[in-house]
């Protein structure tokens, strides 16, 4: 998507390596729901590509789940409350 910056802010993997949760930071944050829906619609293709690259290194290719990291928006909100 043009005009949108998406970065991975954190990744959490379950102890048995079966589930991987990725937290995405989206700028501008108004389009985060649209970006997250687009990425979640393509999870099968992303997991397939990951499996192709890591098939000799991992026994189980983890299930991918993506979430919006809204910590920057939360920090801005706290800053605005403190500035009042």
SEDRENKOL-347745 format. One record per residue: residue number from 1; x, y, z of N, C-alpha, C, O, CB in turn; residue in three letters. Coordinates in pm, whole numbers, plus 50000, padded with zeros to 5 digits. Glycine has a CB too. Example, Ala and Ser with C-alpha at 12.3 -4.5 7.8 and 13.67 -1.06 7.14 Angstrom:
NODE     k     n.x     n.y     n.z    ca.x    ca.y    ca.z     c.x     c.y     c.z     o.x     o.y     o.z    cb.x    cb.y    cb.z     r
NODE     1   51319   49431   50780   51230   49550   50780   51320   49670   50780   51424   49668   50846   51131   49553   50905   ALA
NODE     2   51285   49775   50708   51367   49894   50714   51290   50003   50787   51341   50114   50804   51408   49940   50572   SER
END
This chain:
NODE     k     n.x     n.y     n.z    ca.x    ca.y    ca.z     c.x     c.y     c.z     o.x     o.y     o.z    cb.x    cb.y    cb.z     r
NODE     1   50084   49882   50000   50000   50000   50000   50089   50124   50000   50183   50134   50079   49904   50000   50122   UNK
NODE     2   50059   50215   49915   50140   50335   49900   50107   50435   50010   49992   50453   50047   50117   50399   49762   UNK
NODE     3   50212   50499   50061   50193   50602   50162   50175   50550   50302   50135   50625   50391   50078   50685   50126   UNK
NODE     4   50204   50423   50325   50188   50363   50458   50319   50298   50498   50380   50225   50420   50072   50258   50459   UNK
NODE     5   50361   50325   50619   50483   50266   50673   50443   50161   50777   50375   50192   50875   50576   50375   50736   UNK
NODE     6   50485   50037   50754   50455   49927   50845   50586   49872   50896   50675   49839   50818   50370   49816   50775   UNK
NODE     7   50599   49862   51028   50719   49803   51087   50678   49703   51194   50575   49717   51259   50812   49912   51146   UNK
NODE     8   50761   49603   51211   50737   49501   51313   50800   49551   51442   50922   49568   51450   50796   49361   51270   UNK
NODE     9   50717   49575   51543   50768   49630   51668   50803   49521   51769   50889   49542   51854   50667   49725   51728   UNK
NODE    10   50737   49407   51761   50768   49297   51854   50719   49165   51794   50625   49162   51715   50703   49322   51993   UNK
NODE    11   50785   49057   51834   50744   48923   51793   50751   48835   51917   50851   48832   51987   50836   48867   51678   UNK
NODE    12   50644   48765   51942   50637   48672   52055   50611   48532   51999   50518   48512   51921   50526   48714   52159   UNK
NODE    13   50691   48436   52040   50677   48300   51993   50647   48210   52113   50711   48221   52217   50805   48252   51918   UNK
NODE    14   50550   48122   52097   50515   48031   52206   50631   47937   52236   50715   47913   52149   50387   47950   52171   UNK
NODE    15   50638   47883   52357   50751   47796   52394   50768   47673   52304   50880   47625   52284   50734   47750   52536   UNK
NODE    16   50657   47621   52250   50667   47504   52162   50684   47542   52014   50681   47455   51927   50545   47416   52179   UNK
NODE    17   50701   47672   51986   50723   47726   51852   50607   47701   51757   50628   47696   51635   50849   47668   51795   UNK
NODE    18   50485   47684   51809   50372   47656   51722   50293   47782   51686   50220   47782   51587   50281   47557   51788   UNK
NODE    19   50306   47888   51764   50233   48012   51738   50329   48129   51744   50408   48142   51838   50116   48031   51839   UNK
NODE    20   50321   48214   51645   50404   48334   51639   50312   48455   51631   50229   48465   51540   50504   48330   51517   UNK
NODE    21   50326   48546   51726   50245   48668   51728   50333   48786   51690   50433   48813   51756   50179   48690   51868   UNK
NODE    22   50295   48854   51584   50369   48970   51539   50289   49096   51568   50170   49104   51539   50401   48960   51390   UNK
NODE    23   50356   49196   51625   50293   49324   51657   50345   49428   51558   50466   49452   51550   50322   49367   51805   UNK
NODE    24   50252   49489   51484   50287   49579   51377   50256   49723   51415   50149   49753   51469   50214   49541   51249   UNK
NODE    25   50349   49811   51386   50328   49954   51405   50301   50012   51267   50381   49994   51175   50452   50022   51473   UNK
NODE    26   50188   50082   51253   50145   50134   51124   50139   50286   51131   50083   50343   51225   50006   50075   51083   UNK
NODE    27   50200   50352   51031   50192   50497   51021   50145   50533   50882   50209   50492   50786   50329   50564   51052   UNK
NODE    28   50039   50605   50866   49952   50668   50965   49860   50566   51030   49813   50472   50966   49870   50778   50899   UNK
NODE    29   49835   50586   51158   49761   50488   51237   49615   50478   51197   49548   50382   51234   49771   50523   51383   UNK
NODE    30   49562   50575   51121   49423   50569   51077   49398   50452   50982   49286   50404   50968   49383   50700   51010   UNK
NODE    31   49503   50408   50916   49489   50298   50819   49529   50163   50877   49542   50066   50803   49572   50327   50696   UNK
NODE    32   49550   50156   51009   49598   50032   51070   49499   49918   51056   49540   49804   51034   49629   50055   51217   UNK
NODE    33   49369   49944   51067   49270   49837   51054   49271   49780   50913   49260   49658   50894   49130   49889   51089   UNK
NODE    34   49284   49866   50813   49288   49822   50674   49413   49739   50646   49405   49636   50580   49284   49943   50581   UNK
NODE    35   49527   49784   50697   49652   49711   50677   49649   49576   50747   49691   49475   50691   49771   49794   50728   UNK
NODE    36   49599   49575   50870   49592   49450   50947   49499   49349   50878   49530   49230   50873   49543   49477   51090   UNK
NODE    37   49387   49395   50826   49296   49306   50754   49363   49250   50628   49347   49132   50596   49166   49381   50717   UNK
NODE    38   49438   49334   50558   49508   49291   50438   49614   49185   50471   49625   49084   50401   49573   49412   50368   UNK
NODE    39   49689   49208   50576   49793   49111   50615   49730   48981   50663   49777   48873   50627   49882   49170   50726   UNK
NODE    40   49623   48990   50744   49558   48868   50793   49492   48790   50680   49477   48668   50691   49455   48904   50899   UNK
NODE    41   49451   48857   50572   49397   48785   50457   49504   48709   50381   49473   48616   50306   49326   48882   50363   UNK
NODE    42   49630   48747   50399   49741   48684   50328   49829   48599   50419   49944   48570   50384   49824   48789   50261   UNK
NODE    43   49778   48559   50534   49858   48481   50630   49899   48346   50571   50011   48300   50596   49779   48459   50759   UNK
NODE    44   49813   48283   50494   49848   48153   50437   49970   48164   50345   50059   48079   50349   49729   48094   50359   UNK
NODE    45   49972   48268   50262   50085   48287   50171   50213   48321   50247   50320   48274   50211   50053   48397   50070   UNK
NODE    46   50201   48402   50351   50318   48436   50433   50375   48312   50502   50496   48294   50507   50282   48542   50537   UNK
NODE    47   50286   48228   50555   50332   48106   50623   50396   48010   50522   50493   47942   50555   50214   48038   50695   UNK
NODE    48   50342   48003   50402   50399   47918   50299   50540   47965   50263   50631   47883   50252   50309   47919   50173   UNK
NODE    49   50558   48096   50246   50691   48150   50217   50788   48125   50332   50903   48089   50309   50682   48301   50188   UNK
NODE    50   50741   48143   50455   50824   48115   50572   50864   47968   50577   50979   47936   50607   50750   48154   50701   UNK
NODE    51   50770   47881   50547   50799   47738   50544   50901   47702   50438   50986   47616   50460   50673   47659   50521   UNK
NODE    52   50894   47768   50323   50991   47742   50217   51132   47783   50257   51229   47718   50218   50951   47816   50091   UNK
NODE    53   51143   47890   50334   51276   47938   50375   51332   47865   50496   51453   47854   50511   51270   48086   50404   UNK
NODE    54   51245   47815   50583   51291   47755   50709   51262   47606   50721   51270   47551   50831   51228   47827   50825   UNK
NODE    55   51227   47540   50612   51183   47401   50622   51291   47306   50673   51258   47203   50731   51137   47353   50488   UNK
NODE    56   51418   47339   50654   51525   47252   50703   51572   47291   50843   51656   47223   50901   51643   47256   50607   UNK
NODE    57   51519   47401   50896   51564   47448   51026   51460   47431   51136   51495   47425   51254   51604   47593   51016   UNK
NODE    58   51332   47423   51099   51224   47410   51198   51145   47284   51172   51121   47246   51057   51132   47533   51195   UNK
NODE    59   51104   47220   51278   51021   47102   51263   50877   47141   51235   50809   47078   51154   51029   47015   51389   UNK
NODE    60   50830   47247   51303   50694   47297   51286   50702   47441   51238   50773   47523   51297   50611   47286   51419   UNK
NODE    61   50632   47472   51132   50622   47611   51088   50511   47675   51170   50398   47626   51168   50592   47622   50931   UNK
NODE    62   50540   47781   51243   50441   47836   51336   50320   47899   51266   50329   47948   51153   50507   47939   51424   UNK
NODE    63   50209   47894   51336   50089   47965   51293   50114   48114   51316   50161   48154   51423   49959   47916   51371   UNK
NODE    64   50085   48196   51218   50114   48339   51227   49988   48417   51265   49881   48398   51207   50170   48391   51094   UNK
NODE    65   50003   48505   51364   49896   48594   51405   49954   48734   51415   50062   48753   51470   49832   48548   51541   UNK
NODE    66   49882   48830   51361   49930   48968   51361   49834   49058   51437   49712   49043   51430   49948   49018   51218   UNK
NODE    67   49891   49154   51509   49815   49249   51589   49874   49387   51568   49991   49402   51534   49816   49210   51739   UNK
NODE    68   49790   49489   51591   49837   49627   51580   49900   49666   51713   49841   49648   51819   49720   49723   51543   UNK
NODE    69   50021   49721   51706   50088   49774   51824   50052   49922   51834   50104   50004   51758   50244   49752   51818   UNK
NODE    70   49964   49954   51926   49919   50092   51939   49986   50163   52056   49931   50259   52110   49768   50096   51957   UNK
NODE    71   50104   50118   52094   50173   50178   52208   50213   50323   52179   50213   50406   52271   50296   50096   52245   UNK
NODE    72   50249   50356   52055   50285   50494   52022   50164   50587   52033   50177   50700   52080   50343   50501   51880   UNK
NODE    73   50047   50541   51990   49925   50621   52006   49893   50640   52154   49849   50747   52196   49807   50555   51934   UNK
NODE    74   49915   50536   52233   49889   50544   52376   49985   50644   52442   49943   50721   52529   49905   50405   52442   UNK
NODE    75   50109   50644   52402   50208   50739   52456   50169   50882   52420   50177   50972   52504   50350   50707   52403   UNK
NODE    76   50127   50904   52295   50082   51037   52253   49961   51083   52333   49951   51200   52370   50049   51038   52105   UNK
NODE    77   49870   50990   52361   49752   51025   52439   49790   51064   52582   49736   51161   52636   49653   50909   52440   UNK
NODE    78   49881   50989   52643   49927   51020   52779   49999   51155   52780   49979   51234   52872   50020   50908   52833   UNK
NODE    79   50082   51182   52681   50151   51310   52671   50053   51427   52660   50072   51531   52722   50244   51309   52552   UNK
NODE    80   49949   51408   52580   49850   51515   52565   49774   51539   52695   49739   51653   52726   49753   51481   52452   UNK
NODE    81   49748   51433   52770   49681   51449   52900   49770   51519   53001   49722   51600   53080   49637   51314   52954   UNK
NODE    82   49898   51489   52998   49990   51553   53092   50017   51698   53057   50048   51779   53145   50122   51477   53095   UNK
NODE    83   50005   51734   52929   50031   51871   52886   49917   51965   52921   49935   52087   52920   50055   51875   52737   UNK
NODE    84   49802   51912   52953   49687   51998   52984   49699   52063   53117   49610   52138   53158   49560   51919   52980   UNK
END
